[in-house]
Amino acid sequence: MSRVYQNLGLPPEASPLMVVRTAIRRLHPDTLAVRSWREARKRYYRELLQAHAAAQLADQFPQPAEAG
């Protein structure tokens, strides 16, 4: 799972919109103002949403504990 996604501190039950809104709030205003970084921000949001989807799947289907 993405370390950046984990740092958001959101539960797997959170909506994708909440993930994006939280990520936007965590970015510095200067980062949001730079137009040339728009594609990079979109890629960042997509990666966060992919990590969130993976966290939701892991929450729905927990992995069995490894035998020892």
URLIN-V278838 format. One record per helix or strand of 2 or more residues. SS is the DSSP state (H for helix, E for strand). FROM is the first residue (numbers start at 1). TO is the last residue. If there is no record, write none. Layout:
ss=<SS | SS>
from=<FROM | FROM>
to=<TO | TO>
//
This chain:
ss=<H | H | H | H>
from=<3 | 16 | 29 | 35>
to=<8 | 26 | 33 | 60>
//
